[in-house]
Amino acid sequence: NTIVVSGSLSGISRAPLLRFTQKVEIAQTGKITLSLHGDIRSDAIWLPRLGFEWELPQQAQAFTYYGNGPAESYRDMCHAGYVGLHHSDVASEYVHYVRPQEHGNHTATKLLRIGKLEFKAEDMDIQVSRYSTQALLKAEHTDELVADGKTHLRIDYKVSGIGSNSCGPELEKPYRLSEKEIDFTVSISPII
């Protein structure tokens, strides 16, 4: 009931940025436990994010989470909310930025219930969106965003803060995903 995958992530013709081992354990109850251990190259700069992305059926729109909310939060932008049990839906998570980009992140999350699934972790960042990461990267303007009829769920070990040199000072070190060793476990259970 266990699958172990070892691999690496790198750009074309580049030394691997991340070497990892991912373990997937499947219990008779239907519970799936994903464990990721990764080593990031010592001379690599900090990462914007690291985690998993799933496509869920469009019917999975309403969700409940225990984490920082009710508005979006990032490592360097989380004092406007509070950690608690929050209810939301895919449409409410979209933030109309001038240029389309990832939105609706929630830090310090321990529990997410969406559709007929429950996700649990010691600490994770979550995003629920009607847009895939590729659609957000491709669109230059909001009228170019194309929803594909699915709900996109991102469960991350961590998402770095949003501060940058593009409109202000460089992101401060405490808000960066700059660890060189990553251990992340998330469980997925069916809701009966």
Phi, psi and omega per residue, in radians:
N1 nan 0.338 -3.109
T2 -2.285 2.356 3.054
I3 -2.052 2.279 3.106
V4 -2.100 2.216 3.138
V5 -2.142 2.259 3.021
S6 -1.957 2.401 -3.110
G7 -2.857 -2.980 3.109
S8 -2.599 2.751 3.077
L9 -2.071 2.322 3.102
S10 -2.779 2.828 2.999
G11 -1.329 2.966 3.130
I12 -1.072 2.238 3.116
S13 0.999 0.619 3.120
R14 -2.150 2.728 3.035
A15 -1.153 2.497 -3.126
P16 -0.978 2.361 3.073
L17 -1.407 -0.645 -3.065
L18 -2.404 2.252 2.964
R19 -1.932 2.303 -3.010
F20 -2.464 2.800 2.940
T21 -2.216 2.191 3.117
Q22 -2.029 2.265 3.121
K23 -2.011 2.308 3.093
V24 -2.079 2.005 3.120
E25 -1.913 2.292 -3.102
I26 -2.078 2.089 -3.121
A27 -1.619 2.837 3.123
Q28 -1.100 -0.424 3.141
T29 -1.306 -0.177 -3.076
G30 1.714 -0.120 3.124
K31 -1.217 2.330 3.089
I32 -2.013 2.265 3.079
T33 -1.990 2.092 3.092
L34 -1.782 2.174 3.086
S35 -2.129 2.314 3.136
L36 -2.187 2.149 2.983
H37 -2.038 2.214 -3.114
G38 -2.413 2.597 3.048
D39 -2.064 2.117 -3.136
I40 -1.627 2.392 -3.121
R41 -0.888 2.361 -3.015
S42 -1.061 -0.560 -3.108
D43 -1.656 0.164 3.131
A44 -1.338 2.524 3.040
I45 -1.330 3.086 -3.101
W46 -1.192 2.687 -3.107
L47 -1.697 2.576 3.064
P48 -1.227 -0.593 -3.123
R49 -2.899 2.865 3.032
L50 -2.697 2.107 -3.139
G51 3.094 -2.695 -3.052
F52 -2.108 2.666 3.046
E53 -2.327 2.317 3.117
W54 -2.161 2.664 2.975
E55 -1.811 2.179 3.105
L56 -1.947 2.785 3.069
P57 -1.050 2.628 -3.109
Q58 -1.028 -0.444 3.142
Q59 -1.105 -0.402 3.126
A60 -1.426 1.458 -3.078
Q61 -1.992 -0.732 3.122
A62 -1.460 2.507 3.110
F63 -2.633 2.824 3.107
T64 -2.236 2.429 3.122
Y65 -2.511 2.640 2.990
Y66 -1.869 1.855 -3.093
G67 -3.107 -2.862 -3.123
N68 -1.384 2.187 -3.120
G69 -2.899 -2.916 0.025
P70 -1.414 -0.321 3.113
A71 -1.435 2.942 3.126
E72 -1.076 2.658 3.121
S73 -2.531 2.573 3.089
Y74 -2.317 2.959 -3.068
R75 -0.921 -0.644 -3.105
D76 -1.801 0.158 -3.084
M77 -2.567 1.222 -3.052
C78 -2.336 0.031 -3.073
H79 -1.420 -0.169 3.126
A80 -1.403 -0.253 -3.129
G81 -1.969 -2.929 3.096
Y82 -2.591 2.654 3.107
V83 -1.408 2.178 -3.137
G84 -3.053 -3.011 3.104
L85 -1.540 2.095 -3.081
H86 -2.157 2.661 3.087
H87 -2.115 2.415 -3.140
S88 -2.680 -3.087 3.037
D89 -2.548 2.919 -3.033
V90 -1.002 -0.796 -3.098
A91 -1.087 -0.667 -3.116
S92 -1.228 -0.346 -3.097
E93 -1.407 -0.330 -3.098
Y94 -1.236 2.314 3.092
V95 -1.986 2.177 -3.084
H96 -1.416 1.407 3.032
Y97 -1.357 2.728 -3.141
V98 -0.986 -0.776 3.044
R99 -1.947 2.263 -3.123
P100 -0.971 2.395 3.130
Q101 -2.793 3.037 3.098
E102 -1.002 2.633 -3.002
H103 -2.724 2.856 3.004
G104 1.259 0.439 3.122
N105 -1.238 2.562 3.069
H106 -2.290 2.096 -3.137
T107 -1.537 3.003 3.045
A108 0.919 0.664 -3.118
T109 -1.617 2.374 3.116
K110 -2.002 -0.373 -3.041
L111 -2.553 2.403 3.030
L112 -2.434 2.263 3.028
R113 -2.086 2.090 3.139
I114 -2.509 2.345 -3.058
G115 1.026 -2.233 3.117
K116 -1.909 0.505 -3.119
L117 -2.182 2.573 3.055
E118 -2.177 2.205 3.120
F119 -1.911 2.346 3.099
K120 -2.349 2.484 3.049
A121 -2.702 2.804 3.078
E122 -1.079 -0.697 3.121
D123 -2.842 2.196 3.126
M124 -2.601 2.791 2.974
D125 -1.810 2.477 3.122
I126 -2.237 2.641 2.987
Q127 -2.500 2.381 3.054
V128 -2.179 2.177 -3.020
S129 -2.532 2.731 3.014
R130 -1.523 -0.053 -3.097
Y131 -2.033 2.404 3.064
S132 -1.292 2.834 3.078
T133 -1.031 -0.688 -3.140
Q134 -1.125 -0.699 3.130
A135 -1.133 -0.677 3.128
L136 -1.198 -0.646 3.109
L137 -1.213 -0.637 -3.067
K138 -1.278 -0.645 -3.040
A139 -1.318 2.264 3.051
E140 -1.599 -0.465 -3.102
H141 -2.378 2.727 -3.075
T142 -1.058 -0.532 3.136
D143 -1.256 -0.159 3.107
E144 -1.643 -0.087 3.125
L145 -1.214 2.327 -3.140
V146 -2.174 2.052 3.060
A147 -1.415 2.452 -3.093
D148 -1.763 0.201 3.103
G149 1.417 0.248 3.123
K150 -2.163 2.856 3.003
T151 -1.779 2.209 -3.107
H152 -1.788 2.141 -3.107
L153 -1.983 2.219 3.073
R154 -2.067 2.156 3.066
I155 -2.009 2.026 -3.062
D156 -2.040 2.544 2.943
Y157 -1.030 -0.796 3.123
K158 -2.880 2.566 2.985
V159 -2.074 2.235 3.126
S160 -1.139 2.826 3.111
G161 -1.098 3.008 -3.056
I162 -1.721 -0.173 3.120
G163 -1.068 2.542 -3.139
S164 -2.780 2.982 3.093
N165 -1.277 -0.174 -3.106
S166 -1.168 -0.537 -3.117
C167 -2.446 0.323 -3.120
G168 3.048 -2.770 -3.108
P169 -1.239 2.837 3.095
E170 -1.078 2.564 3.120
L171 -1.034 2.229 -3.113
E172 -1.185 2.585 -3.028
K173 -0.956 -0.698 -3.110
P174 -1.103 -0.294 -3.072
Y175 -1.776 0.119 -3.124
R176 -1.707 2.591 2.958
L177 -1.509 1.526 -3.050
S178 -2.084 0.141 3.101
E179 -1.062 2.637 3.117
K180 -1.781 -0.206 3.077
E181 -2.287 2.222 -3.061
I182 -2.052 2.287 2.979
D183 -2.292 2.057 -3.063
F184 -2.452 2.293 3.117
T185 -2.300 2.298 3.060
V186 -2.340 2.410 3.097
S187 -1.901 2.538 3.131
I188 -2.179 2.107 -3.108
S189 -2.188 2.536 3.051
P190 -1.278 2.476 3.039
I191 -1.640 2.110 -3.080
I192 -1.778 nan nan
